[in-house]
Amino acid sequence: MAYGLKNYCCIALLFNVLLIAESCKKKSAPVLAPAATLQSTAPFKVGAAVVAGLLQSNYAYQGVMVTEYNSVTTGNDLKFNAIEPQQGVFDYTGGDYIIAFAQQHHMRVHAHNLIWNQALPDWVLNFRGDSTAWESLFKTHIQSEVAHYRGQVASWDVVNEAIRDDNGALRNLDLTPGDGTGSIWYQHLGPGYIARAFQYAHLADPNALLFYNDSGDEWPGSLKLDSILALVTRLQAQGVPINGIGMEMHIDIVNTVNADITSAMQRLAATGLKIHVSELDIAANPNNNPTMVYTNSIQSVQAAKYQFVAQTYRATVPAGQQYGITTWDVGDADSWIPVYYNRKDWPTPFDSVYKKKKAYYGYLTGLK
């Protein structure tokens, strides 16, 4: 009898242990799936334009880049005035830092830009020489910069904004003398400078993808878009090594029509070139209202526009031509728009302390 009781007690004890173990198992915290991010959601590369100084000094800025993005565009650090501030004197400090950061975090690098009518140092603006001297200056700058980053960057904006906004002609003379709206390159090298810029860049790094970058593709009436298409089609016909088109997309919640975005993406994709939404931001205060409040309703409209851009890009541009979407700047704190227009605005997916906004969630939804 004692032996049977002992067995019973042992069985009961074992049963209680199993019950306790099962109870603990049920009460343990569930395993949560990782939160979705822009880079984990998008079927193509997503990125932001950055500046070296903020990457070095702002941990929140760094955190957004590392967590959300798998592509980086050099914002100002590779422009002419930063790279060659004096003739023949090259300063790669900022660009080298950005590229080292990107390599550390396994990000693609898109370099911006080689030739533009703005961001030129005084020595270029004051240069005096014949066409041969200008060609040498032009070629030396392009090939020195591209050669320095050969094998380190995936792609370049070779020529930036060569077309006038008002009539679609190539930039040549300033609209008003000295206002900088013309092109010093066209004035001294003729319209063929665009093709030669691509050729020089290709010789310096045959593996880099080369883009023509411009704004206004989505403007109503398509005059700017017609001119961009005519230019790139001409370059293709000439056998110029052009691989893609950068569609800047500095748009806003008031004036930008969704149908125009769709049409522009369709027409650009029809070239067969890679399409990069290269400088996306969506202004909330395009009318420069000094008393504007960034209300929930305005944030929702902006979020819907971000969602539409991402959805339309996914649906309209064939997968093989999707080079990705890049926002211009990371958060509202470092956006160029409030500074340039001297106004309050909130154009990016992240707020002034790099927290996610409604715009972020609209963008994320559009990428799915």
Secondary structure as UniProt FT lines:
FT   HELIX           2..27
FT   HELIX           38..41
FT   STRAND          46..50
FT   HELIX           52..57
FT   HELIX           59..68
FT   STRAND          71..74
FT   TURN            77..78
FT   HELIX           80..83
FT   TURN            87..88
FT   HELIX           93..104
FT   TURN            105..106
FT   STRAND          108..115
FT   HELIX           122..125
FT   HELIX           131..148
FT   TURN            149..152
FT   STRAND          155..160
FT   TURN            165..167
FT   TURN            177..178
FT   HELIX           184..189
FT   TURN            191..192
FT   HELIX           193..204
FT   TURN            206..207
FT   STRAND          209..214
FT   TURN            217..218
FT   TURN            220..221
FT   HELIX           223..237
FT   TURN            238..239
FT   STRAND          244..247
FT   STRAND          250..252
FT   TURN            253..255
FT   HELIX           258..269
FT   TURN            270..271
FT   STRAND          274..283
FT   TURN            286..287
FT   TURN            290..291
FT   HELIX           296..316
FT   HELIX           319..321
FT   STRAND          322..327
FT   HELIX           332..334
FT   HELIX           336..341
FT   TURN            352..353
FT   HELIX           358..367
//
